[in-house]
Amino acid sequence: MTKTKKIEEVKPEALERRVMAIDDIELRVTDGDTPKITGYAAKFNKWSLDLGGFREKIDKGAFDEAMKISDVRALKNHDPNLLLGRSTSGTLRLNSNAVGLKFEIDPPDTSTGRDTVTEIKRKDITGCSFSFTTEEDDWKYLKDGSVERTIVKVGELFDVGPVTYPAYPDTTVAARSLERVLNENETPVATEPEEERADPAVEVELTTPPEVNAEPVLDLIDDERMRIAWVNYRKLGRMLNRFKQANA
């Protein structure tokens, strides 16, 4: 039998959280004597919005192995004190289908359970989030200079559930993975310019292009493309510095 990890045993630098867009959640409470909370924690092969220099999708079947080894909790706002269900007790059921990772919760007859059911029915709560680690991902650079990440395999799944404030996804871990890939490939990334800058006291300013032999490339890339690539190469430097500052 495979031993599952508690979320507090996971290194903070490995844990990721994602929030589903409201239109994709399909969060609802079914009517009946025993209400059930259902929705999608994730949908497969659906591109996210810009997550800070890249966009992301999840491969179909990415959760299959994680579901076999994970003792998943249904939590409200990721709070272990607001427990709604648990996979090992049968009060949380997960199903990886053709659309995505669907969940069904039997909420407890507690103040948390009753309040959550009412809040979802009233549409006071419309967000859904999940916590996980990534076992395998794939990064691609497109011809337009944008970057795409595909989550191929989830390592472990820790919790799913409704959230009051569907905040911007925590992409710190993904950014570290992107930084590693960039260091390995030494490839500038072109995305849309960003106005916000990191604290100058900790920022490592990129003032000169990377030292590469550009002559064979100049005939293939027009001046505008080179300008965009360089502007956004500097943007990436600022983004990475912000993550370093936040996790210092």
N, C-alpha and C positions, 0 to 999 in steps of 0.2 A: 504493500500500500504506500502510495506517495505521500510524503508529509507536506502539508500546505504551510505557507508562511503567514504570520500575522502581519498586518500592514505596518506596525511599528518596527518590525524586523527588517523591513525593506529600506535600503539606503535612500535617503531623500533625493539624491541625484538620479535615481532610477525610476521614481514614481511619476507617472503622467496622468493628467486629467483632461477630459474633453467634454464639451457641452454640445448637445444636439440643438440645431436650429429649431425654432418653435414649429415651423411648418412640417418638420420631419419626425417629431417626437411621437405623434399619435397617442399622447398621454390621455388616458380616460379612466373612469371608474364604471365598472359594469353594475347594472342594477341587479337586485336579488336580496335574499336573506343574508347572504354573506358577500359583501362587496369585494371586488377584486380591482387592483390597480394594474393596468396593462400599458405597454408602450414599447418603443424601440430605444435601446441604449445606444445603438450605432446602426448605420446603414452602409451596406457594401458598395464599393465602386462609385461613391458619390463624392465629388470634390468639395473640400471645405472652402471657406473664404481664405483670403490672405492671412496667414498665421505669423506674419512678421518676416517676410522675405521668402516664403515658400507656401505652397498649398499641399493638401494631404488627402489621401483616401485610404480606405481599409479594404484589403483583399477579401473576397468571399472565402470563408473557411478559416480566417485568421484567428478566430476564437476557439476552434475545435479542440486543440490540445489543452488550452488553458482551462476550458470548462471541465476537463477530466481531473485536473489536479487542484482546482481552486475551490475554496470554501467561501463563496460569495455572499456578502451581506447586502440587503436592501436598506439603504440609509437615506434619511432626509437630510439634505444639505451636507452630505459626507460626515455627519456627526454620529459617532458610534453610540452616543446616548439616545439617539432618536432612531431606534431600530424598528424596521417595518417587516423584515423577513430574513430568511437565511436559506441558502440552497441545501445544506446538509440536513436541515429539519423539514424540508419540503414546502416551506411557506414562501419560498422564492423559486420560481421555475424559469429556466433560461432555455431558449430554443434558437439555434442558429439556422435560419431558413434562407431562401433565395434572396430575400430582401435585406436582412441584417440580423442583428442580435436582439431578439424579442424577449421581454420579461413579463412575468405575471406574478403579482404579489398578493398574498392573503394578509391584509393588514390586521394587526392585533386589536383586540378590544381594549385599547388603552387610550389615554388622552392624545398621545402622538398619532396613533392609528386613526382615531375618529377625526381629529383635527385635519390630518392630511387628506382624508377622503373628502371632507367638506370643502377644503381649500381647492382641491382639484376640480370638484364639481362646479364651484363658483368661478373657476378659472383665475383664482388668485395665484395659484402655482401653475406655471406653464412650461417650466424648464426641466431638463433631465440631464444627468451627468454620470460619468463612470470613471473609475480609477483603475490603472493597469500599468504593467511594465511591457516593454517591447523586446521580443526575442530576436526578431529579424525584420529589417526594413530595407528599402531600396530607394536610392536617390538618383534622380535623372535631371540632366540639364537640357533644356529645349533650345531650338535654334533662335528663338526670340530672347534667350538669355534668362528665362524664368526657371525656377527650380520646383520640382515635384517630389514629394515623399510618398511612398506606398508602404503601409504597414502590412507586412507579409504574414507575420506570426506574432501573436501576443504571448508574452511569457506567462504572466499570471493576471487574473482579473480579481480585483479586491472588493469593489462595491459598485452598485448601480442604484439609481433612485432619483426622485424629484428634488429640484432645487428651487429655492425662492428667487434668488438672483442668478440667472444664467449668465455669469460673468464671462469675459473673454477667456478662451481656453489657456491653460497653463502649458506653454510650449518650451519651457526652459530646457527640458531634457532633449527634446527634438532639436533645439538650437545647438546643443552641445554635439549631437550626432552630426548635424550639418557642418559644424566647425571642424570636426574630425575628418569628414569627407573632403572638405575644402583643403585642409592641410595635406591630405594624401594626394589630391589632384592638382592643387595650386591653380584652381580655376576661378576667375572673377565671375560674379553673379550679377546680372542686370535685372533690376526690378524698378518699380516706380520710385522716384525720389522721396525722401522722408525729411520733414522739417525738424523734428525733435532730435536733440543731441544729448549725448551722455555728459556727465559731469566732467568739465575740462581737466579737473585735477587727476582723474583716473583714466582719461581717454588716451588711447594710443592712436595718434593721428596718422592716417595714411596719406602722405603727401606726394609720393612718387609711385608710378606703376610698378608692378612686380618686374624683376629683371628677367625678361624673356627676349628671345630674338624675334622681333616683331616684323622684320622685313618680309618674310614669306606670307605673312598674314594680311599686310596692309592692302595688297591687291585684291583680297577677297572680302574685306569688310569696309564699308563706306565710313566716311568721317562721322556721320550721325550715330551709327551703331557703336563706333568706338567711344564716342562721347558718352552715350548712355551707359555702356558697360563700365566705363571708368567712374562715372558719377555714382553708380550703384555699387561698385566695388568699395568705394569709400563708405557708402551707407551700410554695407555689411560689416565693415570694421567698427562703425559706431554701434551697431546692434550687438555685436559680440562683446564689446566693452560694457554695454549696459548689463548684459547677463553676468559678466564677470563681477561687476560692481555689486549686483543684487545678491550674488552668492558668495561674496568675499567674507 
